[in-house]
Amino acid sequence: MTTFRFAALGMDHRHIYGMSQGMIDAGAQLAGWWTEGEPQPAAGFIKRFPDAPRHDDLDAILDDPGIALVLIACRPDKRADLAIKAMHAGKDVMVDKPGCITLDEVKRLRETVRETGRIWSVNFSERFEVPAVTVATELVRSGAIGEVVHTTGLGPHRLNAPTRPDWFFDAATYGGILTDIASHQIEQFLHFTGKEDAEITMATVANHANPDHSKFEDFGTLTLRADAAQGFVRVDWYTADALPNWGDGRLFLTGTEGTIELRKYVDVDGRAGANHLFLVSKDRCEYIDCSDAGLPYFTDLVNDIRNRTHTACPQERTFRVCELAIEAQRIALEGEI
């Protein structure tokens, strides 16, 4: 079988590290990378992938017929245009979240996918790069907790303000906290409830702790529902320095016959490491260490590109998650549903 080759475009966010490593772990070859200027994460990318050549000319990558997929992690307000250009050049795309930040961009991306037949995938890393979510998915699909009727997704992050570029603090360039971070939790709501659409019923944003950055939002909440299923999301930039990692991300699944709690990245003052799952069902009350579970998203995406399928994540769901996150941001700012 021909070696699957991909390229990385845009070093503006460190998520490009995990995106690239995930593809390499799935058996793909990093053929090269391109970025504008010298963004700070580029140095880390070179350190992690020293054998991958940098290209000064973007078209040298887009015109290479041997590159099937491009990964995009440029500034959020530039991601849609770059993805559209790549798809018109015959490339499938994996983009860091937020995949886009306006409804007009969603519309143009939909049109491009329809015209070109390309795959536009957003790497919702809080599901796709978390082995505990792999196990939770298997449990839910097996009926371990019955029908999932509620999800609670918590996405706290460490700010590290001195390391952030200016665009990070302007909602016009990063999309706002709900468009950005909360897209993870919206996608997980749809994934675990088995729904493909939802309605935003409440949304708020605020800047409580960063008065020097007036265009930044450091706190956000939303609620959503789909038929009988409901969900709550809280995201923020308040992770304190004593925590040993960037955020105590958690997911709570309430089913008609049990519950699942995921402590994705840390078990505060508890078990070492990450990927902790707690299951309570009709006949089980136990802790499950999920650290050795796999990450099927990347292998599934390789197979989707080869077979022209959508097993990694349904294409329509990806679009709808972006729309819902953008809609939540609008509701939070305008106060009208």
C-alpha positions as CSV (number, residue, x, y, z in Angstrom):
1,M,0.0,0.0,0.0
2,T,1.2,3.5,-0.9
3,T,2.6,5.5,2.1
4,F,0.1,8.0,3.3
5,R,1.7,11.4,3.4
6,F,0.5,14.6,5.0
7,A,1.8,18.2,5.6
8,A,1.3,20.7,8.4
9,L,0.2,24.3,7.7
10,G,0.4,27.0,10.3
11,M,2.4,26.8,13.6
12,D,0.3,29.4,15.5
13,H,-1.1,26.9,18.0
14,R,0.7,24.0,19.8
15,H,-2.2,21.7,18.9
16,I,-0.3,21.1,15.7
17,Y,2.0,18.9,17.8
18,G,-0.7,16.5,18.8
19,M,-2.3,16.6,15.4
20,S,0.9,15.7,13.7
21,Q,1.9,13.0,16.2
22,G,-1.5,11.4,15.9
23,M,-1.1,11.0,12.2
24,I,2.4,9.6,12.6
25,D,1.1,7.1,15.1
26,A,-1.5,6.1,12.6
27,G,1.3,5.2,10.2
28,A,1.4,8.4,8.1
29,Q,4.5,10.3,7.0
30,L,5.0,14.0,7.7
31,A,6.2,15.2,4.3
32,G,6.9,18.8,5.4
33,W,5.4,22.0,6.9
34,W,4.8,25.7,6.2
35,T,3.9,28.7,8.3
36,E,3.8,32.4,8.0
37,G,6.5,34.2,9.9
38,E,8.1,32.8,13.0
39,P,5.3,32.0,15.5
40,Q,6.5,30.8,18.9
41,P,5.2,27.2,18.6
42,A,7.4,26.7,15.5
43,A,10.5,26.0,17.6
44,G,8.7,23.3,19.5
45,F,7.5,21.7,16.2
46,I,11.1,21.6,14.8
47,K,12.3,20.0,18.1
48,R,9.6,17.3,17.9
49,F,9.8,16.6,14.2
50,P,13.4,17.5,13.2
51,D,13.4,15.5,10.0
52,A,10.4,17.3,8.4
53,P,11.5,20.0,6.0
54,R,10.1,23.5,6.1
55,H,8.7,24.9,2.9
56,D,8.8,28.6,2.2
57,D,6.3,28.3,-0.6
58,L,2.8,27.1,0.4
59,D,2.0,26.1,-3.2
60,A,4.9,23.6,-3.1
61,I,2.8,21.6,-0.7
62,L,-0.6,22.2,-2.2
63,D,0.7,21.3,-5.7
64,D,2.3,18.0,-4.5
65,P,0.0,15.2,-5.6
66,G,1.6,12.8,-3.2
67,I,0.3,14.7,-0.2
68,A,-3.2,13.6,0.6
69,L,-4.0,15.6,3.8
70,V,-3.0,18.9,5.3
71,L,-3.2,19.8,9.0
72,I,-4.1,23.5,9.7
73,A,-3.3,25.3,13.0
74,C,-2.9,28.9,11.8
75,R,-4.6,31.8,13.4
76,P,-8.3,31.0,13.9
77,D,-9.6,33.8,11.6
78,K,-7.4,32.5,8.8
79,R,-8.2,28.8,9.0
80,A,-11.4,28.7,6.8
81,D,-9.7,30.5,3.9
82,L,-6.6,28.3,4.1
83,A,-8.8,25.1,4.3
84,I,-10.8,26.2,1.3
85,K,-7.7,26.9,-0.7
86,A,-6.3,23.5,0.2
87,M,-9.5,21.7,-0.7
88,H,-9.6,23.3,-4.1
89,A,-6.1,22.1,-4.5
90,G,-7.3,18.5,-4.0
91,K,-6.3,18.1,-0.4
92,D,-8.4,16.7,2.5
93,V,-8.1,18.8,5.6
94,M,-7.8,18.4,9.4
95,V,-8.0,21.7,11.1
96,D,-7.5,22.7,14.8
97,K,-10.5,23.9,16.6
98,P,-12.1,26.3,16.2
99,G,-12.3,25.2,12.6
100,C,-13.9,28.5,11.7
101,I,-15.3,31.5,13.6
102,T,-18.2,32.9,11.6
103,L,-21.4,31.5,10.0
104,D,-20.3,32.9,6.7
105,E,-17.2,30.8,6.9
106,V,-19.3,27.7,7.7
107,K,-21.4,28.4,4.6
108,R,-18.3,28.7,2.4
109,L,-16.8,25.6,3.8
110,R,-20.0,23.6,3.2
111,E,-20.0,24.9,-0.4
112,T,-16.4,23.9,-0.9
113,V,-16.9,20.4,0.5
114,R,-19.9,20.0,-1.8
115,E,-18.0,21.2,-4.8
116,T,-14.8,19.4,-4.3
117,G,-15.8,16.2,-2.5
118,R,-13.0,16.8,0.0
119,I,-13.1,15.9,3.7
120,W,-13.0,18.9,6.2
121,S,-12.4,17.5,9.7
122,V,-12.0,19.5,12.9
123,N,-9.7,17.9,15.5
124,F,-11.9,18.1,18.6
125,S,-8.9,17.0,20.7
126,E,-10.8,16.8,24.0
127,R,-12.5,13.7,22.5
128,F,-10.2,12.5,19.7
129,E,-6.9,12.7,21.7
130,V,-8.2,11.3,25.0
131,P,-8.0,7.5,25.5
132,A,-10.6,7.7,28.4
133,V,-13.2,8.9,25.8
134,T,-12.5,5.9,23.7
135,V,-13.4,3.6,26.6
136,A,-16.4,5.8,27.5
137,T,-17.7,5.5,23.9
138,E,-17.4,1.7,24.1
139,L,-19.3,1.6,27.4
140,V,-22.1,3.9,26.2
141,R,-22.4,2.1,22.9
142,S,-22.7,-1.3,24.7
143,G,-25.6,0.1,26.8
144,A,-23.7,0.1,30.1
145,I,-25.5,3.2,31.4
146,G,-28.6,3.0,29.3
147,E,-29.7,6.1,27.3
148,V,-27.6,9.1,27.9
149,V,-29.9,11.9,28.9
150,H,-27.5,14.5,30.2
151,T,-23.8,15.5,29.8
152,T,-21.8,18.0,31.8
153,G,-18.6,19.1,30.2
154,L,-16.0,21.2,32.1
155,G,-13.1,22.7,30.1
156,P,-10.8,24.8,32.4
157,H,-7.5,25.9,30.8
158,R,-4.3,27.6,32.0
159,L,-3.9,31.0,30.5
160,N,-0.1,31.4,30.4
161,A,-0.7,35.0,29.3
162,P,3.0,36.0,28.7
163,T,3.4,33.2,26.1
164,R,0.3,34.1,24.1
165,P,0.3,36.2,20.9
166,D,-1.7,39.4,20.6
167,W,-4.4,37.6,18.5
168,F,-5.2,35.2,21.3
169,F,-6.7,38.1,23.3
170,D,-9.0,39.5,20.6
171,A,-12.4,37.7,20.0
172,A,-12.4,39.0,16.5
173,T,-9.4,36.8,15.7
174,Y,-9.9,33.8,17.9
175,G,-13.7,33.7,17.8
176,G,-14.6,34.1,21.5
177,I,-14.5,31.5,24.3
178,L,-17.6,29.6,23.3
179,T,-16.8,29.4,19.6
180,D,-13.3,28.2,20.6
181,I,-13.2,26.0,23.6
182,A,-16.9,25.0,24.0
183,S,-16.9,23.4,20.6
184,H,-15.3,20.4,22.2
185,Q,-18.1,20.0,24.7
186,I,-20.8,20.5,22.1
187,E,-19.3,17.8,20.0
188,Q,-19.2,15.4,22.9
189,F,-22.8,16.1,23.7
190,L,-23.9,15.1,20.2
191,H,-21.5,12.1,20.2
192,F,-22.6,10.6,23.5
193,T,-26.3,11.3,23.2
194,G,-26.4,9.9,19.7
195,K,-27.9,13.1,18.3
196,E,-26.8,15.0,15.2
197,D,-28.5,18.4,16.1
198,A,-29.2,20.4,19.2
199,E,-30.6,23.8,20.3
200,I,-28.7,26.3,22.4
201,T,-30.9,27.2,25.4
202,M,-28.6,29.5,27.3
203,A,-25.2,31.1,26.9
204,T,-23.0,33.5,28.8
205,V,-19.5,34.9,28.5
206,A,-17.5,37.2,30.7
207,N,-14.0,38.6,31.5
208,H,-13.6,38.4,35.2
209,A,-9.8,38.2,35.7
210,N,-8.2,39.9,32.7
211,P,-9.1,43.6,32.7
212,D,-5.9,44.5,30.7
213,H,-7.3,42.5,27.8
214,S,-10.7,44.1,27.1
215,K,-11.5,42.0,24.0
216,F,-10.8,38.7,25.8
217,E,-13.3,36.4,27.4
218,D,-12.0,34.2,30.3
219,F,-15.3,32.5,31.3
220,G,-18.2,31.0,29.5
221,T,-21.2,28.7,30.0
222,L,-24.0,27.3,27.9
223,T,-26.8,24.8,28.0
224,L,-28.2,22.8,25.1
225,R,-30.8,20.2,24.4
226,A,-31.8,17.7,21.7
227,D,-35.1,16.0,22.2
228,A,-35.1,14.7,25.8
229,A,-31.3,15.0,26.2
230,Q,-29.8,18.1,27.8
231,G,-26.3,19.3,28.4
232,F,-24.3,21.9,30.4
233,V,-20.9,23.3,29.5
234,R,-18.5,25.5,31.5
235,V,-15.2,26.7,30.0
236,D,-12.7,29.1,31.5
237,W,-9.0,30.3,31.7
238,Y,-8.6,30.0,35.4
239,T,-6.4,26.9,35.9
240,A,-4.2,27.8,38.9
241,D,-0.4,27.3,38.8
242,A,-0.3,24.5,41.4
243,L,-2.2,22.1,39.1
244,P,0.4,19.8,37.4
245,N,-1.0,20.2,33.9
246,W,-3.0,22.7,31.8
247,G,-6.5,21.9,33.1
248,D,-8.7,19.6,35.1
249,G,-11.0,18.7,32.1
250,R,-13.9,16.5,33.1
251,L,-16.9,14.9,31.5
252,F,-20.0,13.6,33.3
253,L,-22.4,11.3,31.5
254,T,-25.8,10.6,33.1
255,G,-27.7,7.7,31.7
256,T,-31.0,6.1,32.5
257,E,-29.2,3.1,34.1
258,G,-25.9,4.6,35.4
259,T,-23.3,7.3,35.2
260,I,-19.7,7.8,33.9
261,E,-17.3,10.4,35.0
262,L,-14.1,11.1,33.1
263,R,-11.1,12.8,34.7
264,K,-9.3,13.3,31.5
265,Y,-6.0,14.9,32.4
266,V,-5.5,14.7,36.1
267,D,-7.1,13.1,39.2
268,V,-6.7,16.0,41.7
269,D,-4.8,14.7,44.8
270,G,-5.7,11.1,43.7
271,R,-4.4,8.6,41.2
272,A,-1.3,9.5,39.2
273,G,-1.4,10.2,35.5
274,A,-4.4,10.9,33.2
275,N,-7.4,9.1,31.6
276,H,-9.3,8.1,34.7
277,L,-12.9,6.7,34.3
278,F,-15.4,6.0,37.0
279,L,-18.4,3.8,36.1
280,V,-21.5,3.2,38.1
281,S,-24.2,0.9,36.5
282,K,-26.7,-1.7,37.5
283,D,-24.0,-4.3,38.2
284,R,-20.7,-2.4,38.3
285,C,-19.2,0.3,40.5
286,E,-15.6,0.7,39.5
287,Y,-12.6,2.7,38.5
288,I,-11.1,2.0,35.0
289,D,-7.6,3.1,34.0
290,C,-7.9,4.1,30.4
291,S,-4.3,5.1,29.7
292,D,-3.7,2.3,27.3
293,A,-6.8,2.7,25.3
294,G,-6.3,3.8,21.7
295,L,-7.2,6.9,19.7
296,P,-9.2,5.7,16.7
297,Y,-9.8,9.1,15.2
298,F,-6.5,9.3,13.3
299,T,-6.6,5.8,11.9
300,D,-10.2,6.3,11.0
301,L,-9.4,9.5,9.2
302,V,-6.7,7.8,7.1
303,N,-9.2,5.1,6.1
304,D,-11.8,7.8,5.4
305,I,-9.5,9.6,3.0
306,R,-8.6,6.3,1.3
307,N,-12.2,5.0,1.1
308,R,-14.0,8.4,0.9
309,T,-16.1,7.6,4.0
310,H,-16.8,9.6,7.2
311,T,-16.2,7.2,10.1
312,A,-13.8,9.5,12.1
313,C,-16.6,12.0,12.5
314,P,-19.7,12.6,10.4
315,Q,-19.1,15.6,8.1
316,E,-22.5,17.1,8.9
317,R,-21.8,16.9,12.6
318,T,-18.5,18.8,12.2
319,F,-20.3,21.6,10.5
320,R,-23.2,21.6,13.0
321,V,-20.9,21.7,16.0
322,C,-19.2,24.8,14.5
323,E,-22.6,26.4,13.9
324,L,-23.8,25.7,17.4
325,A,-20.7,27.1,19.0
326,I,-20.9,30.3,16.9
327,E,-24.6,30.6,17.7
328,A,-23.9,30.2,21.5
329,Q,-21.3,33.0,21.2
330,R,-23.9,35.2,19.5
331,I,-26.5,34.5,22.2
332,A,-24.1,35.2,25.0
333,L,-23.2,38.6,23.4
334,E,-26.7,39.6,22.4
335,G,-28.7,38.1,25.1
336,E,-31.3,36.8,22.7
337,I,-32.1,33.2,21.8
